[in-house]
Amino acid sequence: MPPRLRKTALVAHVSTSIGWLGAVAAFLAIAVAGLTTTDGDRAHALYLAGDLVTRTVIVPLAVASCATGLLQSLGTSWGLVRHWWIIAKLVLALPATGLLLLHTGPIAQLADPANTTALAAGDLRGMQTQLLADAAAAIVVLLIATALAVFKPRGRTVRGHRMALLAGVRPPAQS
């Protein structure tokens, strides 16, 4: 990738990844407020907001983060399967995005006006708690992915070692 395109792709990846983290943090605040309120109308409004944030912000940012991450790995010398930290980020991001897509249904169900009375009565408490736990877990996963990207722990995959040897790059000294 030419340097300008590589930097543009990196900005897109970092922006969408951190945006995803921030949007999930906002959803977590909505989920906490929805779980702790006893006012059915307020809970309905909160879950409407959560549904809107999920569908228009979190899902697009998650998909964009995965796409720009793949673009970064395929278009730079880091490669997709040369370093364990890249594989770890991929193993974290793709299932997290899949689970997010699965949970849009329950979020929409809580936002449904027909469930306002059930929210006030506490009949959907299990689903509310599950969404709160899922949002908290997503934040942990996204923070781990961020740490991996920043610290880039050493360790090439077998393919990465082979490619480095073919390119004449010496392996790092063992300590």
C-alpha positions as CSV (number, residue, x, y, z in Angstrom):
1,M,0.0,0.0,0.0
2,P,1.4,3.5,-0.8
3,P,2.2,5.5,2.4
4,R,-0.7,7.9,2.0
5,L,-3.3,5.2,1.5
6,R,-1.8,3.1,4.4
7,K,-2.1,6.1,6.7
8,T,-5.6,6.9,5.6
9,A,-6.6,3.2,6.2
10,L,-4.9,3.4,9.6
11,V,-6.8,6.5,10.6
12,A,-10.1,4.9,9.4
13,H,-9.3,1.7,11.4
14,V,-8.3,3.5,14.6
15,S,-11.3,5.9,14.4
16,T,-13.9,3.2,13.8
17,S,-12.4,1.0,16.5
18,I,-12.3,3.6,19.1
19,G,-15.7,4.9,18.0
20,W,-17.1,1.3,18.5
21,L,-15.7,1.3,22.0
22,G,-17.2,4.7,22.8
23,A,-20.6,3.7,21.4
24,V,-20.7,0.5,23.4
25,A,-19.9,2.5,26.5
26,A,-22.8,4.8,25.7
27,F,-25.0,1.7,25.3
28,L,-23.8,0.4,28.6
29,A,-25.0,3.6,30.3
30,I,-28.4,3.2,28.6
31,A,-28.6,-0.4,29.7
32,V,-27.8,0.5,33.3
33,A,-30.4,3.2,33.3
34,G,-33.0,0.9,31.7
35,L,-32.3,-1.9,34.2
36,T,-32.5,0.4,37.2
37,T,-35.6,2.4,36.4
38,T,-39.1,1.4,37.6
39,D,-40.8,3.8,35.2
40,G,-42.0,1.8,32.1
41,D,-42.2,4.8,29.9
42,R,-38.6,5.9,30.8
43,A,-37.4,2.3,30.2
44,H,-39.1,2.2,26.9
45,A,-37.5,5.6,25.9
46,L,-34.1,4.3,27.0
47,Y,-34.3,1.1,25.0
48,L,-35.5,3.1,22.0
49,A,-32.4,5.1,22.3
50,G,-30.3,1.9,22.8
51,D,-31.9,0.4,19.7
52,L,-31.1,3.5,17.7
53,V,-27.5,3.7,18.9
54,T,-27.0,0.0,18.2
55,R,-28.4,0.0,14.6
56,T,-27.1,3.4,13.4
57,V,-23.8,3.6,15.3
58,I,-22.5,0.4,16.9
59,V,-23.2,-2.0,14.1
60,P,-21.8,0.2,11.3
61,L,-18.7,1.0,13.4
62,A,-18.2,-2.7,14.3
63,V,-18.4,-3.7,10.6
64,A,-16.2,-0.8,9.5
65,S,-13.6,-1.7,12.2
66,C,-13.4,-5.3,11.0
67,A,-13.2,-4.3,7.4
68,T,-10.5,-1.6,7.9
69,G,-8.6,-4.0,10.2
70,L,-8.6,-6.6,7.4
71,L,-7.5,-4.0,4.9
72,Q,-4.7,-2.9,7.2
73,S,-3.4,-6.4,7.7
74,L,-3.7,-7.4,4.0
75,G,-2.3,-4.1,2.7
76,T,0.7,-3.7,5.0
77,S,3.8,-5.7,6.0
78,W,2.0,-6.8,9.2
79,G,0.1,-9.3,7.1
80,L,-3.0,-11.2,8.2
81,V,-1.4,-14.4,9.6
82,R,2.1,-13.3,10.3
83,H,1.8,-12.2,13.9
84,W,-0.2,-13.7,16.8
85,W,-1.5,-10.4,18.0
86,I,-3.2,-9.8,14.7
87,I,-4.8,-13.2,14.8
88,A,-5.9,-12.5,18.4
89,K,-7.5,-9.2,17.3
90,L,-9.3,-11.0,14.5
91,V,-10.5,-13.8,16.8
92,L,-11.9,-11.1,19.2
93,A,-13.4,-8.7,16.6
94,L,-15.2,-11.1,14.3
95,P,-17.2,-13.1,17.0
96,A,-17.9,-9.8,18.8
97,T,-19.4,-8.4,15.7
98,G,-21.4,-11.6,15.1
99,L,-22.7,-11.6,18.7
100,L,-23.6,-7.9,18.3
101,L,-25.7,-8.7,15.3
102,L,-27.4,-11.5,17.2
103,H,-28.3,-9.1,20.1
104,T,-29.9,-6.5,17.9
105,G,-33.1,-8.6,18.1
106,P,-33.4,-8.5,21.9
107,I,-32.6,-4.8,22.0
108,A,-35.4,-4.2,19.5
109,Q,-37.7,-6.3,21.6
110,L,-37.0,-4.2,24.7
111,A,-37.6,-1.0,22.6
112,D,-41.0,-2.3,21.4
113,P,-43.8,-0.2,22.8
114,A,-45.8,-3.4,23.5
115,N,-43.3,-4.3,26.2
116,T,-43.6,-1.0,28.2
117,T,-45.8,-2.6,30.8
118,A,-43.6,-5.7,31.0
119,L,-40.6,-3.5,31.5
120,A,-42.3,-1.6,34.4
121,A,-43.4,-4.9,36.0
122,G,-39.8,-6.3,35.8
123,D,-40.9,-9.2,33.6
124,L,-38.0,-8.6,31.2
125,R,-35.4,-8.3,33.9
126,G,-33.4,-11.3,32.6
127,M,-33.1,-9.9,29.1
128,Q,-32.2,-6.4,30.5
129,T,-29.5,-7.9,32.7
130,Q,-28.2,-10.0,29.7
131,L,-27.8,-6.9,27.5
132,L,-26.0,-5.0,30.3
133,A,-23.6,-8.0,30.8
134,D,-23.1,-8.2,27.0
135,A,-22.2,-4.5,26.8
136,A,-19.8,-4.8,29.7
137,A,-18.1,-7.9,28.1
138,A,-17.9,-6.1,24.8
139,I,-16.0,-3.2,26.4
140,V,-13.5,-5.7,27.9
141,V,-13.0,-7.4,24.5
142,L,-12.6,-4.0,22.8
143,L,-10.1,-2.9,25.4
144,I,-8.1,-6.1,25.0
145,A,-8.0,-5.6,21.2
146,T,-6.9,-2.0,21.7
147,A,-4.1,-3.1,24.1
148,L,-3.0,-5.7,21.5
149,A,-2.8,-3.1,18.8
150,V,-0.8,-0.7,21.0
151,F,1.6,-3.2,22.6
152,K,1.9,-5.6,19.6
153,P,3.3,-8.5,21.7
154,R,6.1,-10.3,20.0
155,G,5.5,-13.6,18.4
156,R,5.3,-14.6,14.8
157,T,3.1,-17.4,13.5
158,V,4.8,-20.3,11.7
159,R,3.9,-18.6,8.4
160,G,5.3,-15.3,9.7
161,H,8.6,-17.0,10.6
162,R,8.8,-18.7,7.2
163,M,8.1,-15.5,5.3
164,A,10.6,-13.6,7.4
165,L,13.3,-16.2,6.7
166,L,12.5,-16.1,2.9
167,A,12.8,-12.3,3.0
168,G,16.2,-12.6,4.8
169,V,14.9,-11.0,8.0
170,R,16.7,-12.5,11.1
171,P,14.6,-13.7,13.9
172,P,14.7,-11.6,17.1
173,A,17.4,-12.6,19.7
174,Q,16.1,-14.9,22.5
175,S,16.5,-13.5,26.0
